[in-house]
Amino acid sequence: MFKKNIYQTMNLFWVLVLMVLYNGYLSNGLNRNASTRPDVVNIGSIFTFDSTIGKVAKVAVEAAIEDVNSTPAVLGGTKLKLTMLDSNFSGFMGIVEALRFMETDTVAIIGPQTSVTAHVISHVANELQVPLLSFAATDPTLASLQYPFFVRTTQNDLFQMAAIAEIVEYYEWREVIAIYVDDDHGRNGIAALGDQLAARRCSISYKAPLDAVPSKDNIRDVLVQVALMESRILVVHTYAGRGLDVLSEAQYLNMMDSGYVWITTNWLSTILDTDAPLPPQVINNIQGVITLQMYTPDSELKANFISRWSNLTSKEMDRGPIGLNTYGLYAYDTVWLLAHAIDAFFHRGGNISFSNYSRLSELQGGSLHLDAMSIFNGGNLLLDSILQVNMTGVIGPLKFTSDRNLFRPAYEIINVIGTGVRRVGYWSNYSGLSVVPPEALYMKPPNHSSSNQRLYGVIWPGQTTQKPRGWVFPHNGRQLRIGVPNRASFREFVGEISGTDMFKGYCIDVFTAAINLLPYAVPYKLIPFGDGRDNPSCTELVRLITAGVYDAAIGDIAIITNRTRMVDFTQPYIESGLVVVAPVRKLNSNAWAFLKPFSRMMWGVTGLFFLIVGAVVWILEHRLNDDFRGPPRKQIVTILWFSFSTWFFAHRENTVSTLGRLVLILWLFVVLIINSSYTASLTSILTVQQLSSPIKGIESLLTGSDPIGYQQGSFARNYLTEELGIHESRLIPLKLPEDYAKALTDGPNNGGVAAVVDERAYIELFLSSRCEFCIVGREFTKNGWGFAFPRDSPLAFDMSTAILKLSENGELQRIHDKWLMRSACSSQGTKLEVDRLQLRSFSGLFFICGLACLVALLVYFMHMVCQFSRYYSQESESSGPSSRSARLHTFLSFVNERELVKTQSKRRQMEMASNRVIEEDESINGSKKIRTEMVSNRKC
């Protein structure tokens, strides 16, 4: 009974414990649910209601709030309470309105609309940990780590500028002019454009900033400066209303005519979507303009929202219809993104609570009530939930990348034509420019190759379909200042006409012919560089282009490495490299001319191989061929005769062994090549007049110590000292062709030079009337002459095209013949002394022949060893073992023995063996016969 009472008491105890725990759990659960799932969550929004973007965003945000609150599955019954404040086109008012939100229990703010306001408010958001979700602030710098609580729910301008840069590269333009509003939005966007262009070897040639609120006078002054620039590719990055004023003033200044290219950021497409139809005057001002629009793929959600738009805006139609632009789509999805993030925030245990900001408690007093602002304790958790949202909205898939930009940015490229627009292609960060929607390319590997980039045709300003060149000469009346070297020598290339400011020569005629082929006029003035008494340095002339002293340089300017680092050169119009010129003397044939074709080493090795091949063939044929047998003296004569008679293919001895024939065939092939080479070289020596010089080329100058001449002002001096390591003390500057001739004639022993190093173009003109000198050795540099222009100058490209046309139509050769063709000294039928044929030219043949001889001897020796082994084993059985010397003597005797003798000995042995068998048979038969006779006698 006692045990029963204890048992009942224990059961009652556990029941009470369970009830307490259950009540506690239930109470805690209810309290937790009540604290994390409030009935209402306060959010705010800041933008300008009457702006092009704001009036659409206001309708879209209100519609999104209504849709979210009418869908309990999103927030589990919690409602979003939105407070909308109008910044009224003022950055200051935007800041004030943001501070007002911080005084209430606001967990997130949708906005601000402008990048300028976002930069300031983001600092407040960082301190109070309230996320900012902006659907319109596109400044690339807002994505930096400086603003962790700023979340951009639209496309970053970094990608829009990348799209513009790829368009510029696609049409092969090199420079653009940027017109932009001078605030954070404009400056940072254009900075991103400059970076994107630089990555594609393009640049912004001129930046034209506008006032933050530009007047027409300000816009006109800026455009007048732009019109004086040579680039005609204009990128306009401003706000919607101000952008139309820019294009209107451009139309007034005739800057919307043929030759201009206007590219605007997506502010123009936003106007076209929102305020269509535009007035005829506005449409006329934007004809041929290219603009970008944020791309949103077609979907059922998007179609449904568009179909609702007219009903949603029916209350706002007092001042005209409101079209739906892409910012409205992003604003609508921003609310949904925030709703999903708040739901995830609650699921992750988030609790909406605020705490006082201790640093503001010290600022009590006054009417600002700054101490009323508080920190959102769950701000970091809500921010993390926002960045992890992965949803599908009216703009398509919506999620963030690791750098907090929207996933897979894309733009449409639109051309304004007539009263409407025409899509000419797409740009995506995935595959660049294309004419198919970006989502069709996401299933393929990314391909940014130039061959894969494509756009449809564009109708440019001026109603032309021909791609504009992209630049013109500025209409400021200034002529191009072109520097021309005023030479003291070789004036056939370029020289100033005495008493005038004009020039003549080969280079001048080429430049004039090329400039006349350009499809536009080029005003220019030739300015002499140098005093005409000394040859100026062309490197210094090129450097002055980079310093802005000259706009270009023409003349005998060699295209070399250090100059190409400073300027751009045209296509070379004449080939020219460094060569060596030296005195030469005529060589007459003598009694020993037949020995000149081969060098001494070649003669020696050839003779040695004649003897080697003869000896090898004798060894291979000695046992089989009677022609290679006989007394020792006869055999030595046979080897010598057979060896050297193969030079004329006159050998009488026949080869019967397979190895001997193989060696002989290879050797006769070698003899054929050597014989042909010798004959050709000897013919050249005996029939062509030969010139001889102690200098054989640049190699002779490098190994010697004689003085070397070079043209004053030429790059040859630096090349010889820096590239070839020749000491400066050996270099003698020469000015005139007469100085060349005198220095070469005097020679190094009489104060002259051993050789002159200069460019081939000069040397050929110099040698045309001086037959006692000649180019020796090879041309040891390869370059050409071109016209120099500043870096990325479009004129350099057009001039290159013109030079190619001159080359194709023969005009370049005609100019060359006019100035440089001379016939006073004819060098026909003469040439420098031909180098003797060296052993290295035939080393491969000798190697193959030697290898064949070695292999043949090795095979022959192995065959002899095998035969001797069988022969020696028979001899040792009959005569017993012998010493090593006797065995060697026997082997040599065996090798010297004719193969036929060995065969007869074998036959003799076989005959002796058969005779033994017969004798044995006869002896056996004889004994049988005797026994038979004895038996018969007994019978008798």
ZAMARGU-4260 file (C-alpha; in steps of 0.2 Angstrom, whole numbers, plus 5000, padded with zeros to 4 digits):
<rodrens>
0) 5000/5000/5000 | 5014/5011/5004 | 5023/5007/4988 | 5007/5011/4979 | 5005/5028/4987
5) 5023/5032/4982 | 5020/5027/4964 | 5005/5038/4963 | 5014/5052/4971 | 5028/5051/4958
10) 5016/5050/4943 | 5007/5066/4950 | 5024/5074/4951 | 5029/5070/4933 | 5012/5076/4927
15) 5014/5093/4936 | 5032/5095/4929 | 5026/5091/4911 | 5012/5104/4913 | 5023/5117/4919
20) 5036/5114/4905 | 5021/5114/4892 | 5014/5130/4899 | 5031/5138/4899 | 5035/5132/4881
25) 5018/5138/4875 | 5020/5154/4884 | 5037/5157/4877 | 5032/5151/4860 | 5017/5164/4860
30) 5028/5178/4866 | 5042/5174/4853 | 5029/5173/4839 | 5021/5189/4844 | 5038/5198/4844
35) 5045/5191/4828 | 5029/5192/4818 | 5021/5209/4821 | 5005/5214/4812 | 5014/5229/4804
40) 5031/5232/4798 | 5036/5250/4794 | 5046/5254/4778 | 5049/5271/4770 | 5052/5277/4752
45) 5061/5293/4746 | 5060/5300/4728 | 5054/5314/4718 | 5036/5311/4714 | 5035/5323/4699
50) 5051/5317/4690 | 5051/5306/4675 | 5057/5291/4685 | 5048/5296/4701 | 5030/5297/4694
55) 5031/5280/4687 | 5040/5273/4703 | 5026/5280/4714 | 5013/5270/4705 | 5023/5254/4704
60) 5028/5255/4723 | 5010/5258/4728 | 5004/5243/4717 | 5018/5232/4724 | 5013/5236/4742
65) 4995/5232/4739 | 5000/5216/4730 | 5011/5210/4744 | 4998/5214/4758 | 4985/5205/4748
70) 4996/5189/4747 | 4996/5182/4765 | 5008/5168/4759 | 5022/5181/4758 | 5023/5188/4775
75) 5012/5176/4785 | 4999/5189/4788 | 5011/5203/4792 | 5007/5219/4783 | 5019/5232/4775
80) 5016/5250/4780 | 5024/5262/4768 | 5027/5280/4771 | 5032/5289/4755 | 5041/5306/4756
85) 5044/5318/4741 | 5062/5324/4740 | 5055/5337/4727 | 5071/5338/4716 | 5082/5343/4731
90) 5096/5333/4738 | 5095/5343/4754 | 5076/5338/4756 | 5080/5320/4753 | 5093/5320/4767
95) 5080/5329/4779 | 5066/5316/4774 | 5078/5302/4777 | 5082/5309/4795 | 5063/5309/4798
100) 5062/5291/4794 | 5076/5287/4807 | 5065/5295/4820 | 5052/5281/4818 | 5053/5262/4819
105) 5057/5260/4800 | 5067/5244/4796 | 5071/5249/4777 | 5070/5263/4765 | 5066/5262/4747
110) 5076/5275/4738 | 5084/5287/4736 | 5081/5291/4718 | 5097/5301/4714 | 5115/5295/4717
115) 5120/5312/4725 | 5107/5310/4739 | 5112/5291/4741 | 5130/5296/4745 | 5124/5306/4760
120) 5110/5295/4766 | 5121/5280/4765 | 5132/5287/4779 | 5116/5289/4790 | 5110/5271/4785
125) 5127/5264/4790 | 5126/5272/4808 | 5108/5267/4811 | 5109/5250/4802 | 5094/5253/4791
130) 5096/5246/4773 | 5093/5257/4758 | 5086/5249/4743 | 5088/5260/4728 | 5080/5256/4711
135) 5087/5272/4702 | 5104/5277/4710 | 5116/5270/4697 | 5133/5278/4702 | 5146/5264/4701
140) 5155/5270/4717 | 5140/5266/4728 | 5144/5248/4726 | 5160/5251/4737 | 5163/5244/4754
145) 5161/5262/4761 | 5142/5259/4759 | 5138/5242/4766 | 5119/5246/4769 | 5116/5253/4752
150) 5108/5240/4741 | 5106/5244/4722 | 5091/5235/4715 | 5094/5241/4698 | 5108/5240/4685
155) 5125/5247/4689 | 5131/5261/4677 | 5147/5251/4676 | 5139/5239/4665 | 5130/5253/4655
160) 5147/5261/4651 | 5154/5244/4647 | 5140/5242/4634 | 5144/5260/4627 | 5163/5255/4626
165) 5159/5240/4616 | 5148/5249/4604 | 5163/5261/4601 | 5175/5247/4598 | 5163/5238/4587
170) 5162/5253/4575 | 5181/5255/4576 | 5181/5272/4584 | 5195/5277/4595 | 5190/5293/4604
175) 5174/5300/4611 | 5168/5316/4619 | 5159/5315/4636 | 5145/5327/4640 | 5139/5325/4658
180) 5131/5333/4673 | 5145/5338/4685 | 5139/5329/4701 | 5143/5312/4708 | 5131/5303/4696
185) 5139/5311/4680 | 5158/5311/4686 | 5158/5293/4692 | 5149/5287/4677 | 5161/5295/4665
190) 5175/5289/4675 | 5169/5271/4673 | 5167/5275/4654 | 5185/5280/4653 | 5191/5264/4661
195) 5180/5253/4650 | 5187/5263/4634 | 5205/5261/4640 | 5203/5242/4642 | 5198/5242/4623
200) 5212/5254/4618 | 5200/5269/4616 | 5199/5285/4626 | 5189/5300/4631 | 5197/5314/4621
205) 5187/5328/4629 | 5176/5330/4645 | 5162/5343/4644 | 5154/5345/4661 | 5138/5354/4663
210) 5131/5363/4678 | 5121/5353/4691 | 5106/5363/4685 | 5112/5369/4668 | 5105/5384/4659
215) 5103/5385/4640 | 5118/5397/4640 | 5128/5385/4649 | 5123/5370/4638 | 5127/5381/4622
220) 5144/5386/4628 | 5149/5368/4632 | 5143/5362/4615 | 5152/5376/4606 | 5168/5370/4614
225) 5164/5352/4609 | 5161/5357/4591 | 5179/5364/4590 | 5186/5346/4594 | 5190/5334/4581
230) 5180/5319/4588 | 5162/5317/4583 | 5157/5303/4594 | 5147/5311/4608 | 5141/5302/4624
235) 5128/5311/4634 | 5126/5306/4653 | 5114/5317/4662 | 5097/5317/4669 | 5081/5315/4658
240) 5075/5333/4657 | 5093/5341/4655 | 5097/5328/4642 | 5083/5334/4630 | 5090/5352/4632
245) 5107/5346/4627 | 5100/5338/4611 | 5089/5353/4607 | 5104/5365/4608 | 5114/5353/4597
250) 5101/5354/4584 | 5101/5373/4585 | 5120/5372/4582 | 5119/5360/4567 | 5127/5346/4577
255) 5114/5334/4573 | 5120/5333/4555 | 5129/5319/4545 | 5146/5315/4553 | 5140/5316/4571
260) 5137/5301/4582 | 5126/5304/4598 | 5125/5290/4611 | 5115/5293/4627 | 5114/5283/4642
265) 5097/5276/4647 | 5089/5293/4652 | 5083/5295/4634 | 5074/5278/4633 | 5066/5282/4650
270) 5058/5297/4642 | 5053/5288/4627 | 5044/5275/4637 | 5036/5287/4650 | 5031/5302/4640
275) 5027/5295/4623 | 5021/5302/4611 | 5034/5316/4612 | 5031/5332/4603 | 5036/5333/4585
280) 5050/5346/4589 | 5058/5335/4602 | 5057/5320/4590 | 5066/5330/4577 | 5080/5334/4589
285) 5084/5316/4593 | 5084/5308/4576 | 5098/5295/4573 | 5102/5295/4592 | 5108/5278/4600
290) 5102/5275/4617 | 5102/5261/4629 | 5088/5253/4639 | 5089/5241/4654 | 5084/5224/4647
295) 5070/5214/4655 | 5065/5198/4647 | 5047/5194/4642 | 5037/5184/4654 | 5019/5181/4660
300) 5022/5191/4676 | 5029/5206/4666 | 5014/5205/4653 | 5001/5204/4667 | 5009/5220/4676
305) 5009/5229/4659 | 4991/5225/4656 | 4987/5232/4673 | 4997/5248/4671 | 4983/5258/4662
310) 4971/5255/4677 | 4985/5258/4690 | 4988/5276/4682 | 4970/5281/4679 | 4971/5292/4694
315) 4987/5300/4688 | 4981/5305/4671 | 4977/5323/4675 | 4993/5329/4667 | 4993/5316/4653
320) 4996/5298/4651 | 5011/5290/4660 | 5020/5276/4652 | 5029/5262/4660 | 5047/5263/4660
325) 5060/5250/4666 | 5063/5260/4682 | 5045/5256/4686 | 5048/5238/4684 | 5063/5238/4695
330) 5053/5248/4708 | 5039/5236/4709 | 5051/5221/4711 | 5061/5231/4724 | 5045/5230/4736
335) 5043/5211/4733 | 5062/5208/4736 | 5060/5218/4752 | 5045/5208/4757 | 5054/5191/4754
340) 5069/5197/4764 | 5058/5202/4779 | 5050/5185/4778 | 5067/5177/4778 | 5072/5188/4792
345) 5058/5182/4803 | 5061/5164/4799 | 5079/5166/4804 | 5074/5172/4821 | 5075/5191/4818
350) 5066/5202/4830 | 5061/5220/4826 | 5068/5231/4840 | 5077/5247/4841 | 5090/5254/4853
355) 5095/5272/4857 | 5111/5279/4848 | 5122/5283/4863 | 5132/5296/4853 | 5116/5306/4849
360) 5110/5307/4867 | 5123/5320/4870 | 5115/5331/4857 | 5099/5335/4867 | 5091/5352/4865
365) 5086/5361/4849 | 5072/5357/4838 | 5080/5344/4827 | 5077/5330/4840 | 5092/5320/4834
370) 5092/5310/4850 | 5075/5303/4844 | 5084/5292/4830 | 5088/5274/4835 | 5098/5260/4829
375) 5089/5245/4821 | 5095/5230/4830 | 5091/5218/4817 | 5098/5228/4803 | 5113/5217/4799
380) 5102/5201/4798 | 5089/5210/4787 | 5103/5216/4775 | 5110/5198/4774 | 5092/5192/4770
385) 5091/5205/4756 | 5107/5200/4748 | 5102/5181/4749 | 5085/5184/4740 | 5083/5173/4724
390) 5066/5176/4716 | 5058/5179/4699 | 5049/5196/4697 | 5043/5206/4682 | 5061/5210/4677
395) 5065/5191/4677 | 5077/5182/4689 | 5082/5193/4703 | 5097/5189/4714 | 5114/5197/4719
400) 5131/5192/4714 | 5146/5192/4726 | 5150/5210/4722 | 5132/5215/4726 | 5127/5219/4708
405) 5111/5211/4700 | 5114/5195/4691 | 5118/5195/4673 | 5116/5213/4668 | 5109/5217/4650
410) 5104/5232/4639 | 5094/5234/4623 | 5103/5246/4610 | 5090/5257/4603 | 5090/5269/4587
415) 5078/5283/4586 | 5070/5283/4569 | 5056/5294/4564 | 5042/5294/4577 | 5048/5278/4585
420) 5063/5268/4589 | 5071/5252/4582 | 5081/5239/4592 | 5098/5236/4584 | 5104/5223/4596
425) 5108/5219/4614 | 5122/5220/4625 | 5125/5208/4640 | 5139/5205/4652 | 5139/5187/4647
430) 5142/5188/4628 | 5144/5206/4623 | 5135/5213/4608 | 5122/5202/4599 | 5106/5203/4589
435) 5097/5189/4599 | 5090/5191/4616 | 5103/5188/4630 | 5093/5173/4638 | 5096/5164/4621
440) 5114/5165/4624 | 5115/5159/4642 | 5114/5141/4637 | 5130/5143/4627 | 5148/5146/4632
445) 5152/5165/4633 | 5160/5171/4618 | 5167/5189/4617 | 5177/5187/4601 | 5176/5201/4588
450) 5168/5189/4575 | 5154/5185/4587 | 5149/5203/4590 | 5135/5209/4579 | 5122/5223/4578
455) 5109/5228/4565 | 5111/5243/4554 | 5109/5260/4561 | 5102/5276/4553 | 5114/5289/4560
460) 5110/5308/4562 | 5108/5316/4545 | 5097/5301/4539 | 5113/5291/4533 | 5116/5273/4534
465) 5135/5274/4531 | 5145/5273/4547 | 5152/5290/4552 | 5171/5291/4552 | 5170/5298/4570
470) 5181/5313/4568 | 5184/5328/4558 | 5196/5342/4558 | 5190/5355/4570 | 5182/5371/4563
475) 5193/5383/4572 | 5204/5388/4557 | 5220/5381/4564 | 5231/5371/4552 | 5240/5355/4556
480) 5258/5360/4561 | 5269/5346/4552 | 5287/5345/4556 | 5299/5341/4542 | 5318/5337/4544
485) 5328/5351/4536 | 5342/5340/4529 | 5360/5344/4524 | 5362/5328/4514 | 5352/5317/4503
490) 5340/5331/4498 | 5332/5319/4485 | 5322/5312/4500 | 5317/5329/4508 | 5324/5346/4506
495) 5319/5364/4508 | 5317/5375/4492 | 5329/5389/4495 | 5321/5406/4498 | 5304/5398/4501
500) 5295/5389/4515 | 5291/5374/4503 | 5299/5357/4503 | 5302/5345/4489 | 5308/5327/4488
505) 5303/5309/4487 | 5295/5309/4505 | 5286/5326/4501 | 5278/5319/4485 | 5272/5303/4494
510) 5264/5313/4508 | 5256/5325/4495 | 5249/5310/4485 | 5242/5302/4500 | 5234/5317/4507
515) 5225/5320/4491 | 5217/5303/4492 | 5209/5307/4508 | 5190/5310/4507 | 5191/5326/4516
520) 5202/5342/4516 | 5217/5343/4528 | 5223/5360/4531 | 5242/5359/4535 | 5258/5369/4536
525) 5275/5361/4534 | 5287/5368/4547 | 5306/5365/4545 | 5315/5356/4559 | 5334/5360/4558
530) 5345/5373/4551 | 5349/5364/4535 | 5368/5364/4539 | 5367/5348/4550 | 5356/5333/4549
535) 5343/5334/4563 | 5338/5320/4574 | 5322/5312/4569 | 5320/5305/4586 | 5319/5323/4593
540) 5307/5328/4580 | 5296/5313/4585 | 5297/5318/4603 | 5291/5336/4600 | 5275/5328/4593
545) 5271/5321/4611 | 5276/5339/4618 | 5263/5347/4607 | 5275/5357/4597 | 5270/5348/4581
550) 5254/5339/4576 | 5263/5327/4564 | 5280/5324/4556 | 5284/5318/4539 | 5301/5314/4530
555) 5314/5301/4531 | 5308/5295/4548 | 5313/5277/4552 | 5300/5267/4561 | 5310/5260/4576
560) 5305/5254/4593 | 5309/5269/4604 | 5299/5280/4592 | 5284/5269/4592 | 5282/5271/4610
565) 5279/5290/4608 | 5269/5291/4592 | 5259/5281/4580 | 5266/5278/4562 | 5258/5275/4546
570) 5260/5261/4535 | 5279/5261/4529 | 5280/5269/4511 | 5298/5263/4508 | 5308/5248/4516
575) 5325/5253/4524 | 5336/5244/4536 | 5354/5246/4541 | 5368/5240/4529 | 5387/5241/4529
580) 5395/5249/4514 | 5414/5247/4511 | 5427/5249/4497 | 5429/5235/4485 | 5442/5230/4472
585) 5440/5219/4457 | 5447/5202/4456 | 5453/5194/4440 | 5454/5175/4437 | 5472/5167/4439
590) 5480/5150/4436 | 5473/5143/4452 | 5455/5149/4450 | 5450/5131/4449 | 5454/5129/4468
595) 5443/5143/4474 | 5426/5135/4474 | 5430/5125/4490 | 5438/5130/4506 | 5454/5121/4512
600) 5444/5111/4524 | 5432/5106/4511 | 5445/5100/4499 | 5454/5090/4513 | 5438/5081/4519
605) 5432/5077/4502 | 5449/5069/4497 | 5449/5060/4514 | 5432/5053/4510 | 5438/5047/4493
610) 5451/5036/4501 | 5439/5030/4515 | 5426/5025/4503 | 5439/5016/4491 | 5446/5007/4506
615) 5428/5001/4512 | 5423/4995/4495 | 5440/4985/4493 | 5437/4977/4510 | 5419/4972/4505
620) 5424/4966/4488 | 5441/4958/4492 | 5435/4940/4495 | 5422/4940/4481 | 5429/4951/4467
625) 5444/4947/4456 | 5446/4965/4452 | 5450/4969/4470 | 5463/4955/4472 | 5481/4952/4467
630) 5498/4958/4474 | 5498/4971/4487 | 5505/4985/4476 | 5491/4981/4463 | 5478/4982/4477
635) 5484/4999/4483 | 5484/5006/4465 | 5466/4998/4463 | 5460/5007/4479 | 5467/5024/4474
640) 5461/5022/4456 | 5443/5016/4461 | 5442/5030/4474 | 5446/5045/4463 | 5438/5039/4447
645) 5421/5040/4455 | 5423/5059/4454 | 5420/5057/4435 | 5410/5041/4437 | 5423/5032/4426
650) 5428/5018/4438 | 5430/5001/4428 | 5429/4989/4443 | 5412/4981/4446 | 5405/4978/4463
655) 5397/4961/4466 | 5393/4961/4485 | 5377/4969/4491 | 5385/4979/4505 | 5398/4986/4492
660) 5384/4991/4480 | 5375/5000/4494 | 5390/5010/4499 | 5394/5014/4481 | 5377/5021/4477
665) 5377/5032/4492 | 5394/5039/4488 | 5390/5042/4470 | 5375/5052/4476 | 5387/5063/4487
670) 5399/5064/4472 | 5385/5070/4461 | 5380/5084/4473 | 5398/5090/4476 | 5402/5089/4458
675) 5387/5100/4453 | 5391/5113/4467 | 5409/5114/4462 | 5404/5116/4443 | 5392/5130/4447
680) 5404/5139/4459 | 5418/5138/4446 | 5407/5144/4432 | 5402/5160/4443 | 5420/5163/4447
685) 5426/5162/4429 | 5412/5171/4420 | 5406/5185/4433 | 5417/5199/4438 | 5421/5198/4456
690) 5423/5211/4469 | 5433/5209/4485 | 5432/5218/4502 | 5441/5215/4518 | 5425/5219/4527
695) 5412/5204/4525 | 5398/5212/4535 | 5393/5218/4552 | 5402/5203/4560 | 5418/5209/4553
700) 5415/5226/4561 | 5411/5218/4578 | 5427/5208/4579 | 5438/5222/4573 | 5444/5239/4580
705) 5443/5250/4565 | 5433/5266/4565 | 5415/5265/4558 | 5406/5280/4549 | 5388/5284/4551
710) 5376/5297/4545 | 5375/5312/4557 | 5358/5313/4566 | 5354/5294/4561 | 5348/5282/4574
715) 5362/5271/4568 | 5373/5278/4582 | 5362/5272/4596 | 5359/5255/4588 | 5378/5252/4586
720) 5382/5257/4604 | 5367/5251/4613 | 5362/5235/4603 | 5379/5229/4596 | 5390/5236/4610
725) 5402/5245/4599 | 5412/5258/4608 | 5408/5276/4604 | 5426/5280/4601 | 5425/5270/4585
730) 5411/5279/4578 | 5414/5294/4566 | 5399/5305/4561 | 5398/5310/4542 | 5387/5323/4535
735) 5387/5323/4516 | 5389/5309/4503 | 5405/5317/4498 | 5411/5314/4516 | 5406/5295/4514
740) 5417/5294/4499 | 5432/5302/4506 | 5432/5293/4522 | 5430/5276/4514 | 5444/5280/4501
745) 5456/5286/4514 | 5453/5270/4525 | 5456/5268/4543 | 5475/5270/4541 | 5474/5288/4534
750) 5461/5295/4545 | 5446/5288/4536 | 5434/5273/4541 | 5434/5255/4537 | 5415/5255/4533
755) 5400/5266/4534 | 5384/5260/4542 | 5368/5268/4536 | 5350/5264/4530 | 5348/5255/4514
760) 5338/5269/4506 | 5352/5282/4508 | 5366/5269/4503 | 5357/5264/4487 | 5356/5282/4482
765) 5375/5285/4487 | 5381/5269/4477 | 5371/5274/4461 | 5386/5285/4456 | 5400/5277/4465
770) 5405/5260/4459 | 5421/5259/4470 | 5410/5255/4485 | 5398/5241/4488 | 5386/5234/4501
775) 5394/5220/4510 | 5386/5207/4521 | 5367/5206/4524 | 5355/5219/4530 | 5355/5217/4549
780) 5339/5227/4553 | 5322/5227/4545 | 5312/5243/4546 | 5304/5256/4535 | 5300/5275/4534
785) 5283/5281/4539 | 5274/5297/4544 | 5272/5301/4563 | 5256/5306/4571 | 5250/5308/4589
790) 5245/5292/4599 | 5227/5286/4593 | 5226/5299/4579 | 5213/5294/4567 | 5223/5303/4553
795) 5237/5290/4555 | 5224/5276/4550 | 5217/5285/4535 | 5235/5290/4529 | 5240/5272/4530
800) 5225/5267/4519 | 5230/5280/4507 | 5248/5274/4506 | 5242/5256/4502 | 5231/5263/4488
805) 5247/5272/4481 | 5256/5256/4482 | 5242/5246/4473 | 5240/5258/4459 | 5258/5260/4455
810) 5260/5278/4460 | 5272/5275/4474 | 5284/5266/4462 | 5282/5281/4450 | 5287/5293/4463
815) 5302/5282/4468 | 5308/5281/4450 | 5306/5300/4449 | 5318/5304/4463 | 5328/5289/4467
820) 5332/5279/4450 | 5349/5283/4445 | 5360/5274/4431 | 5376/5283/4431 | 5385/5268/4438
825) 5379/5251/4432 | 5384/5236/4443 | 5377/5224/4431 | 5388/5208/4429 | 5398/5212/4445
830) 5395/5206/4462 | 5405/5203/4478 | 5417/5189/4480 | 5407/5173/4482 | 5411/5165/4498
835) 5419/5148/4496 | 5409/5133/4498 | 5411/5128/4516 | 5412/5110/4524 | 5396/5114/4535
840) 5386/5115/4519 | 5390/5097/4515 | 5392/5090/4533 | 5375/5081/4532 | 5380/5071/4516
845) 5397/5066/4523 | 5389/5061/4539 | 5376/5049/4530 | 5390/5042/4519 | 5402/5039/4534
850) 5388/5031/4543 | 5384/5019/4529 | 5402/5014/4528 | 5403/5010/4546 | 5387/5000/4546
855) 5393/4990/4531 | 5409/4986/4539 | 5401/4981/4555 | 5389/4969/4546 | 5403/4962/4535
860) 5414/4959/4551 | 5400/4950/4560 | 5397/4939/4544 | 5416/4935/4544 | 5416/4930/4562
865) 5401/4919/4560 | 5410/4910/4545 | 5426/4909/4554 | 5418/4901/4569 | 5412/4887/4559
870) 5428/4885/4549 | 5439/4885/4565 | 5428/4872/4574 | 5432/4860/4560 | 5450/4864/4560
875) 5452/4862/4579 | 5444/4845/4578 | 5457/4839/4566 | 5472/4848/4572 | 5469/4851/4591
880) 5468/4867/4600 | 5480/4882/4595 | 5486/4898/4603 | 5478/4915/4602 | 5491/4922/4590
885) 5489/4907/4579 | 5470/4909/4579 | 5472/4927/4574 | 5484/4922/4560 | 5472/4909/4555
890) 5457/4922/4555 | 5467/4934/4544 | 5472/4921/4532 | 5454/4916/4532 | 5448/4934/4528
895) 5461/4935/4514 | 5456/4919/4506 | 5444/4920/4491 | 5427/4914/4494 | 5428/4902/4480
900) 5442/4892/4489 | 5432/4890/4504 | 5419/4882/4494 | 5431/4870/4485 | 5438/4864/4502
905) 5420/4860/4508 | 5417/4851/4492 | 5434/4841/4494 | 5429/4836/4512 | 5413/4830/4506
910) 5421/4820/4492 | 5434/4812/4504 | 5420/4807/4516 | 5410/4799/4502 | 5426/4790/4497
915) 5428/4783/4514 | 5411/4776/4514 | 5414/4767/4497 | 5430/4760/4503 | 5422/4753/4519
920) 5408/4746/4508 | 5421/4738/4497 | 5431/4731/4512 | 5415/4723/4519 | 5409/4716/4502
925) 5427/4709/4500 | 5427/4700/4516 | 5410/4693/4512 | 5416/4687/4496 | 5432/4678/4504
930) 5421/4669/4516 | 5409/4664/4502 | 5424/4657/4493 | 5431/4648/4508 | 5414/4640/4511
935) 5412/4634/4493 | 5430/4627/4493 | 5425/4617/4509 | 5410/4610/4500 | 5421/4605/4486
</rodrens>
